[in-house]
Amino acid sequence: MNYNETADRILHCVGGAENIRTLTHCATRLRMEFSDRAKVNAAEIGNIAGVISVVEKGGQFQIVIGNEVQQVFRRLKKALPASKDHPAGDKKAPRQGVVASVISVISTTFTPVIPAITGAGMIKALLAILKLTGVISETSSTWQLLNIIADAAFFFLPVLLAYGASIKFECNPILAMTIAGVLLHPGIGQMLAAGKAVDFVGINVLLSDYAGSVLPIILTVWLMSWVERFAEKVTPSIIKFFIKPMLILLITAPLALVVVGPAGILLNDLVAAGAASIDRHASWLIPLLMGTLQPFLIITGTAWAMTPIATGQLSKMATR
């Protein structure tokens, strides 16, 4: 496959770089969202050498390429303007249904995180094998350091997800990751361990352990995207460079701690508890459903719908 030629033809068939709102990839597919879907020639894309098929599901346009998708992605990424790394959000995306919107958010948020999760998961598996075979002791500093390396991706999962969510919600990724850092700050853990009541300007704060959580940071970055638009409008140009980020942090971080974070943790725990309850009372049901539905979910590109549940369970086990 000529990667440059394939990328150039795809770019031509989707209406040019200016028509691409978001561009990500998973293990086998390019995943795109467009400013104007009418400019995209799906039939012609399907005939491009190297393209296996075209799928449009979950609010995303997916181009199935196979294991060489990353090579094509890199060449497409180079063709996009630098501003595409942080879209301005001035063009409205086409409206999607609720289910399509949720799947689109999940897929765009998790796609950049896949290498960290898979790498950390494989190290966890390697550690388990080394421990069972007696090659390395669990009390050795080598095992402990390797375990820290494996745990990091799960413990700091909110920071990683903040980056992916910022791509979807078209807001500043560094500020999004900073707010995720607020949720994971050691000071929060110390306050939580102290067990004393905490308030912010007189409002009670329900502290939680956000390490490895999924939904709180996704909801927080969604909120931040609106706060950023507000800050952009109200901040005078002459002081925008330093006042705009200050406003974003001052507004979003407290709201995350007081409202959005606890609500996200509640939803996170409800989903996890539901999955755990099913596993306790009918442990055969989830594997049966996943085994039956997974081929169809993969074909349609909607397998991402299960990702928050699986990742939440994995992160809880990894950080215990």
Backbone hydrogen bonds, N-H to C=O, Kabsch-Sander energy under -0.5 kcal/mol:
donor,donor_aa,acceptor,acceptor_aa,energy
3,Y,1,M,-1.0
6,T,2,N,-2.6
7,A,3,Y,-2.6
8,D,4,N,-2.5
9,R,5,E,-2.4
10,I,6,T,-2.3
11,L,7,A,-2.5
12,H,8,D,-2.1
13,C,9,R,-2.3
14,V,10,I,-1.4
15,G,12,H,-1.1
16,G,11,L,-2.5
19,N,16,G,-1.4
20,I,17,A,-1.4
21,R,19,N,-0.7
21,R,33,E,-3.0
22,T,33,E,-1.4
24,T,31,R,-2.5
26,C,29,R,-2.0
30,L,63,I,-2.6
31,R,24,T,-3.2
32,M,61,F,-2.7
33,E,22,T,-1.7
35,S,19,N,-2.3
39,K,36,D,-1.5
40,V,37,R,-1.8
41,N,13,C,-2.8
42,A,40,V,-0.9
45,I,41,N,-1.8
46,G,42,A,-2.0
47,N,43,A,-0.6
47,N,44,E,-0.8
48,I,45,I,-1.6
51,V,48,I,-2.1
52,I,50,G,-0.6
52,I,64,V,-3.0
53,S,64,V,-1.1
55,V,62,Q,-3.1
57,K,55,V,-0.5
57,K,60,Q,-1.1
60,Q,57,K,-1.9
61,F,32,M,-2.8
62,Q,55,V,-3.6
62,Q,60,Q,-0.6
63,I,30,L,-2.4
64,V,53,S,-2.5
64,V,62,Q,-0.6
65,I,28,T,-2.8
65,I,63,I,-0.6
66,G,28,T,-2.4
69,V,66,G,-1.6
71,Q,68,E,-0.7
72,V,68,E,-1.3
73,F,69,V,-2.7
74,R,70,Q,-2.3
75,R,71,Q,-1.4
76,L,72,V,-2.2
77,K,73,F,-2.9
78,K,74,R,-1.7
79,A,75,R,-0.9
79,A,76,L,-0.6
80,L,76,L,-0.8
80,L,77,K,-0.9
84,K,81,P,-2.0
85,D,82,A,-1.8
86,H,83,S,-1.4
101,S,97,G,-2.5
102,V,98,V,-2.4
103,I,99,V,-2.4
104,S,100,A,-2.3
105,V,101,S,-2.4
106,I,102,V,-2.5
107,S,103,I,-2.7
108,T,104,S,-2.3
109,T,105,V,-2.2
110,F,106,I,-2.5
111,T,107,S,-2.0
113,V,110,F,-1.0
114,I,110,F,-1.0
114,I,111,T,-0.9
117,I,113,V,-2.1
118,T,114,I,-2.9
119,G,115,P,-2.4
120,A,116,A,-2.4
121,G,117,I,-2.5
122,M,118,T,-2.2
123,I,119,G,-1.7
124,K,120,A,-2.2
125,A,121,G,-2.1
126,L,122,M,-2.5
127,L,123,I,-2.6
128,A,124,K,-2.1
129,I,125,A,-2.0
130,L,126,L,-2.6
131,K,127,L,-2.3
132,L,128,A,-2.4
133,T,129,I,-2.2
134,G,131,K,-0.9
135,V,130,L,-1.5
136,I,130,L,-1.3
140,S,137,S,-1.3
144,Q,140,S,-2.0
145,L,141,S,-2.5
146,L,142,T,-2.3
147,N,143,W,-2.3
148,I,144,Q,-1.9
149,I,145,L,-2.2
150,A,146,L,-2.1
151,D,147,N,-2.4
152,A,148,I,-1.9
153,A,149,I,-0.6
154,F,150,A,-0.5
154,F,151,D,-0.6
155,F,151,D,-3.1
156,F,152,A,-2.8
157,L,154,F,-1.1
159,V,156,F,-0.9
160,L,156,F,-1.7
161,L,157,L,-3.0
162,A,158,P,-1.9
163,Y,159,V,-1.2
164,G,160,L,-1.5
165,A,161,L,-3.1
166,S,162,A,-1.9
167,I,163,Y,-1.2
168,K,164,G,-1.5
169,F,165,A,-2.9
170,E,166,S,-0.6
171,C,166,S,-1.9
176,A,172,N,-1.9
177,M,173,P,-2.4
178,T,174,I,-2.0
179,I,175,L,-2.2
180,A,176,A,-1.7
181,G,177,M,-1.9
182,V,178,T,-1.5
183,L,179,I,-1.7
184,L,180,A,-1.2
185,H,181,G,-0.5
185,H,182,V,-1.0
188,I,185,H,-1.3
189,G,185,H,-1.2
190,Q,186,P,-2.3
191,M,187,G,-2.3
192,L,188,I,-2.3
193,A,189,G,-2.4
194,A,190,Q,-1.9
195,G,191,M,-1.1
196,K,191,M,-0.6
200,F,203,I,-2.9
203,I,200,F,-2.1
204,N,202,G,-0.5
205,V,198,V,-3.1
206,L,204,N,-0.5
207,L,205,V,-1.2
210,Y,183,L,-0.5
210,Y,208,S,-0.8
212,G,155,F,-1.2
213,S,210,Y,-2.1
218,I,214,V,-1.3
219,L,215,L,-2.5
220,T,216,P,-2.1
221,V,217,I,-2.6
222,W,218,I,-1.8
223,L,219,L,-2.1
224,M,220,T,-2.6
225,S,221,V,-2.0
226,W,222,W,-1.0
226,W,223,L,-0.7
227,V,223,L,-2.1
228,E,224,M,-3.0
229,R,225,S,-1.4
230,F,226,W,-2.1
231,A,227,V,-2.8
232,E,228,E,-2.3
233,K,229,R,-1.6
234,V,230,F,-2.2
235,T,231,A,-1.5
239,I,236,P,-1.2
240,K,236,P,-0.7
240,K,237,S,-0.7
242,F,239,I,-0.7
243,I,239,I,-2.4
244,K,240,K,-1.5
246,M,242,F,-0.9
247,L,243,I,-2.6
248,I,244,K,-2.2
249,L,245,P,-2.3
250,L,246,M,-2.8
251,I,247,L,-2.2
252,T,248,I,-2.5
253,A,249,L,-1.7
255,L,251,I,-1.4
256,A,252,T,-2.6
257,L,253,A,-2.2
258,V,254,P,-2.7
259,V,255,L,-2.5
260,V,255,L,-2.1
261,G,256,A,-2.7
263,A,259,V,-2.0
264,G,260,V,-2.8
265,I,261,G,-2.7
266,L,262,P,-2.3
267,L,263,A,-2.2
268,N,264,G,-2.9
269,D,265,I,-3.0
270,L,266,L,-2.3
271,V,267,L,-2.5
272,A,268,N,-2.4
273,A,269,D,-3.0
274,G,270,L,-2.3
275,A,271,V,-2.2
276,A,272,A,-2.5
277,S,273,A,-2.6
278,I,274,G,-2.1
279,D,275,A,-2.1
280,R,276,A,-1.9
281,H,277,S,-2.3
282,A,278,I,-2.8
285,L,282,A,-2.1
286,I,282,A,-0.6
288,L,284,W,-1.8
289,L,285,L,-2.8
290,M,286,I,-3.0
291,G,287,P,-2.7
292,T,288,L,-2.0
293,L,289,L,-3.0
294,Q,290,M,-2.6
296,F,293,L,-0.5
297,L,293,L,-2.6
298,I,294,Q,-2.8
299,I,295,P,-2.2
300,T,296,F,-2.0
301,G,297,L,-0.7
301,G,298,I,-0.7
302,T,297,L,-2.2
303,A,297,L,-0.9
305,A,302,T,-1.7
306,M,303,A,-1.5
307,T,304,W,-1.7
310,A,306,M,-2.1
311,T,307,T,-3.2
312,G,308,P,-2.3
313,Q,309,I,-2.1
314,L,310,A,-2.4
315,S,311,T,-2.9
316,K,312,G,-1.8
317,M,313,Q,-2.0
318,A,314,L,-2.5
319,T,315,S,-2.0
320,R,317,M,-0.5
